[in-house]
Amino acid sequence: MATQIFVNLPVKDLGKSVEFFTKLGYSFNPQFTDENATCMIISDQIFVMLLVEPYFSSFIKKPVADATKAAEMIICLSAESREQVDDIISKAVSAGATTPKEKQDQGFMYGHGFQDLDGHLWEYMYMDLSAMPTE
């Protein structure tokens, strides 16, 4: 079996988070969804568990970070094209996200990101390895 990844993120309002990520085209596994959490499906092997803050807190001994004030991580996902990067960022902004920095175009690598409703940072990156400089 291939290794799967489950990223766990605290959210303030589960309903608003589900609505936001649905607008970006993501779906959720109802088997792992209740009033405390939902399982957002990124791919066959990548999932994001959105957990309301009190439930998230039950798994840790530290305080929950306020992602609107400090970065705890950047989640970076690959895209199939530059257009897909632009499309997902456009959908995110339309759904209420902000873009904390400008898109990055390095020729062979193109990316842009957003800050979601809870302040978590997401990036989408397209890489054309055939255009990568060789030295």
Secondary structure, 3 states (H helix, E strand, C coil): CCCCEEEEEEECCHHHHHHHHHHCCCEEEHHHCCCCEEEEECCCCEEEEEEEHHHHHCCCCCCCCCCCCCCCCEEEEECCCHHHHHHHHHHHHHCCCECCCCCEECCCEEEEEEECCCCCEEEEEEECHHHCCCC
